[in-house]
Amino acid sequence: MDRVEQIEAAITSLPPNEYRRLVDWFRAREQGRWDDQMDRDSATGRLDELFREAEGEAVQGLVRDWPSAK
């Protein structure tokens, strides 16, 4: 059994409250990784074209608030 299989087995045996803690930890970790990647992409200019496109669409009135302000 490799490490991943051992981890999977351990996760399967967790009681619900500990499983929930693990899920919450993993989601926060993944969100942090996503934020870090977006920061790197933004700093290197990889998102500049997307920003220009969104600004152009906003000027044309093609952008709306989300969620909508109803």
N, C-alpha and C positions, 0 to 999 in steps of 0.2 A: 504494500500500500504506500503510495507516494504522499508527500506533504499535503497536497490539495485534497486528496481523498480522506486523509486524517482530519483535516479542517472541516470538510463537508460532514463527516461522521460526527464530529464534535458539535457542529451547529445543529444537526438533526436532533441531537439528544438534549439540547438546551430547553429549560422550562420557558414558557411564554414571556415572562418578564425579562429574562436575560436575552432571549432572542430579539425582543423589541429594542433593548439597549444596543445590541449589535447592529441591527438594521439602522437605527438612528445614527450610530457612530459611522457606519459605512456611507450613509447618505451625506453626512456632513463632510466626510473625507473626500468623496467624489465631487461635491459642490466646490470645495476648496481647490481641488485640482482643476476643475473647469474654470473657476475664476482666475487662477494663475495662468492658464493657457490663454484666456481672453486678454489678460493684461499683457502677456508677451506678444501676442498677435497685434494688439493695438499699438504697443510701443515700437514694433518693427514696421508699422505701416500696412500690415496685411489686411486691415479692416477699412482702410481709407476709402477704397472704391465703394464699399457698402455704405459708408457714411455719406459720401457724395450722392449716391443713388437715393438714399432716404431723404436727404435734404432737397434734392430736385423734386421728388414726389410730393414732399410737404409743400413746396412752393406751388405746385400744380393743384393742390387741394386734394390729393389722392390718399392722404394719411388721415386716419381718424384715431381718436382716443381708444385705448384698450386697457382695461375694460371700458366699455362705453359709459359715459356719464349720464345715465338715465335717471 
